[in-house]
């Protein structure tokens, strides 16, 4: 009788301990990415009416099997590389048909969309794209889905422990404010437009915090006035310094915003990922960094410019590793690696798991 009582006590103790442990979510730490074509990994390829898609050769030529995968690049995005160096899995596109609760739990989700902007009106000429507000709305749907699958308590813990990346803003200038077909271009001046952007971004990031985002990095803008398209629009072929000034002013205000939100929102660590100066130096002194061209796209229709996107009819440069820009807008894999390394260094993120130049 004593033996049976002892066995029963041990069994009950085991059940109690197991039950208490089971209430905790032993979650994988994943990331949720919000952004534009610099971070898109395939969402726009499923938006069949979108004019901003990376669905044709030669996109993806240096990634995995060399086929187009939705990245507006020959290889990896900056977000890919930063996540790799943090030891985080690469999240699939929200519209990826294989996305289910197991994949979300293991890898997170990438909501980035080519043409996406902080403002809903940005890139409306592209017809289909996800603005940041829309991406947050999609994230809310993912949260509801995971709560149904995991239970509210575990799901909330899962989302609170995740990393969040927001990489937005360039389209709000390139495909909105700087184009006179958009009302914003004549409704604001440079300063008031940036104030409008920052105010909108503040509301969006507060919303993300209310949804559980605690560790968030906002990737700042690069020297937009030096992308091949902007240089082509000048008579001299040089960078448009007025556009670069807009990027630098926006970045400074975004830095202040991250500081304000980190100090005012409970348990928030919102950081600014800055690579502007490093990217500018790469453009100004390409040979120092192992490049020989920082003004023209690797993928183009010869002397016919601008072609805006890389197409099957385009020709490629002889050595993709020597070019800073892949097309009229986007950097190459090698340039993205240098940009990502700068962000990792400035943020003090671990790079012990970096995969070097592995693209798969």
ABEGO torsion letter per residue (X at the ends): XAAAAAAAAAAAAAAAAAAAAAABBBBBBBBBBBBBAAABAGAAAABAABABBBABOABGAABEAGBBAGBBBABBBAAAAAAAAAGBBBBBBAABAABBAAAAAAAEBBABBBGBBABAABGAAAGBBBBAAAAAAAAAAAAAAAAAAAEAAAAAAAAAABBBBBBBGAAAAAABAABAABAAAAABBAAAAAAAAAAAAAAAAAAAAAAGBABBBBBBBBBAAABAAAAAABAAGBBBAAAAAAAAAAAAAAAAAAAAAAAABBGBBBBBBBAAAAAAAAAABAAAAGBABAABBABBBEABOBAGBBBAABBBBABAAABABABAABBBAAAAAAAAAAAAAAAGBBAAABAEABAX
